[in-house]
Amino acid sequence: MSIFDLFKKKKEEHGLSYAKLEEWLDCVLSIDIPKDVVAFCFNIYEDADKNWSLELVGAGSFDADNSDWACDEVFTTRENPLRWHEDVEWMLIQDEAQALVKEYLERGRFGQKLKRYEGIAVGFVDGDLVLL
């Protein structure tokens, strides 16, 4: 085992992985989503000491030109977010989250279900959203 293998293993244990996201989303999306949800936003939070959280918000409205639509919360996983530790900067966390959500949309159990909604976005709760 090389030193690089140790770093890779540490990242897999503590970072955000597709397997963690998939398990969490499969559980969240297996319940009935309220009928008045028209779009979803994956909110990222920086907690403390390089700890991060991801929540899924279902919004009752959508406007591609105004990100305030994500504040029209009808459904949220705020009480059950996906949490992980990763010692990287916020920009990398956002890139990772976007890439993993895109992957879930393509191959996840409920990916096609999510794609039927008007919009899907990923971003920090106090920052800009990226529409997928």
C-alpha positions as CSV (number, residue, x, y, z in Angstrom):
1,M,0.0,0.0,0.0
2,S,1.4,3.4,-1.0
3,I,1.0,6.7,0.8
4,F,-1.4,7.7,-2.0
5,D,-3.7,4.8,-1.2
6,L,-3.9,6.0,2.4
7,F,-5.1,9.4,1.3
8,K,-7.6,7.9,-1.1
9,K,-9.0,5.6,1.6
10,K,-9.3,8.6,4.1
11,K,-11.2,10.6,1.5
12,E,-13.6,7.7,0.8
13,E,-14.3,7.3,4.5
14,H,-14.8,11.0,5.3
15,G,-15.8,12.7,2.0
16,L,-19.0,12.8,0.1
17,S,-19.4,9.8,-2.1
18,Y,-22.0,8.7,-4.6
19,A,-22.9,5.7,-2.4
20,K,-23.7,8.0,0.5
21,L,-25.7,10.4,-1.6
22,E,-27.6,7.5,-3.3
23,E,-28.5,5.8,0.0
24,W,-29.7,9.1,1.5
25,L,-31.7,10.2,-1.6
26,D,-33.2,6.7,-2.1
27,C,-34.6,6.9,1.4
28,V,-35.8,10.5,1.1
29,L,-37.5,10.0,-2.3
30,S,-39.1,6.7,-1.4
31,I,-41.8,8.7,0.4
32,D,-44.6,10.5,-1.3
33,I,-43.6,14.0,-2.2
34,P,-46.3,16.7,-1.7
35,K,-48.2,17.4,-4.9
36,D,-47.5,21.1,-4.8
37,V,-43.8,20.6,-5.2
38,V,-42.7,21.8,-8.6
39,A,-38.9,22.0,-8.2
40,F,-36.1,20.8,-6.0
41,C,-33.0,22.5,-4.6
42,F,-30.1,20.7,-2.9
43,N,-28.9,23.2,-0.3
44,I,-25.3,22.9,1.0
45,Y,-24.4,24.1,4.4
46,E,-20.9,24.6,5.8
47,D,-21.3,23.6,9.5
48,A,-18.0,23.9,11.4
49,D,-14.5,22.5,11.2
50,K,-14.9,21.3,7.6
51,N,-18.2,19.5,8.3
52,W,-20.8,19.9,5.6
53,S,-24.6,19.2,5.3
54,L,-26.8,18.7,2.3
55,E,-30.6,19.0,2.5
56,L,-33.2,18.6,-0.2
57,V,-35.9,21.3,-0.5
58,G,-39.0,20.9,-2.6
59,A,-40.4,24.3,-3.7
60,G,-43.9,25.3,-4.6
61,S,-42.7,27.6,-7.4
62,F,-39.8,27.8,-9.9
63,D,-38.3,30.7,-11.8
64,A,-35.1,30.1,-13.7
65,D,-34.3,33.8,-13.6
66,N,-34.8,34.3,-9.9
67,S,-33.3,31.9,-7.3
68,D,-35.7,33.0,-4.6
69,W,-38.0,30.2,-5.8
70,A,-35.9,27.9,-3.6
71,C,-37.3,29.7,-0.5
72,D,-40.9,28.7,-1.4
73,E,-40.4,25.5,0.7
74,V,-43.1,22.9,0.7
75,F,-41.0,19.9,1.6
76,T,-37.6,19.7,3.3
77,T,-35.1,17.2,4.8
78,R,-33.8,19.8,7.2
79,E,-34.4,17.4,10.1
80,N,-32.5,14.6,8.3
81,P,-29.7,16.1,6.2
82,L,-26.8,14.2,4.6
83,R,-23.7,15.0,6.7
84,W,-20.0,14.5,6.1
85,H,-16.5,15.7,6.9
86,E,-14.1,16.8,4.2
87,D,-11.1,19.1,4.6
88,V,-11.5,21.1,1.4
89,E,-12.7,24.5,0.4
90,W,-16.3,25.3,-0.3
91,M,-15.9,25.6,-4.0
92,L,-14.8,22.0,-4.2
93,I,-17.7,20.9,-2.0
94,Q,-20.1,22.6,-4.4
95,D,-18.4,21.0,-7.5
96,E,-18.6,17.6,-5.8
97,A,-22.2,18.0,-4.8
98,Q,-23.2,19.1,-8.3
99,A,-21.4,16.2,-10.0
100,L,-22.9,13.6,-7.6
101,V,-26.4,15.0,-8.0
102,K,-26.0,14.9,-11.8
103,E,-24.8,11.3,-11.6
104,Y,-27.8,10.4,-9.4
105,L,-30.1,12.1,-12.0
106,E,-28.6,9.8,-14.7
107,R,-28.4,6.5,-12.8
108,G,-30.1,6.8,-9.4
109,R,-33.3,4.9,-8.5
110,F,-35.4,8.1,-8.5
111,G,-33.4,10.1,-11.0
112,Q,-36.1,10.0,-13.6
113,K,-38.7,11.0,-11.0
114,L,-36.6,14.1,-10.1
115,K,-36.2,15.0,-13.8
116,R,-39.9,15.4,-14.2
117,Y,-40.0,18.5,-12.1
118,E,-39.6,22.0,-13.5
119,G,-36.2,22.6,-12.0
120,I,-33.3,21.1,-10.0
121,A,-30.6,23.2,-8.5
122,V,-27.6,22.8,-6.2
123,G,-25.9,25.5,-4.2
124,F,-24.9,26.9,-0.8
125,V,-27.9,28.1,1.1
126,D,-26.5,31.6,1.2
127,G,-25.0,31.6,-2.3
128,D,-25.8,31.2,-5.9
129,L,-27.7,28.2,-7.2
130,V,-26.6,26.2,-10.2
131,L,-29.5,24.8,-12.3
132,L,-28.9,21.3,-13.5
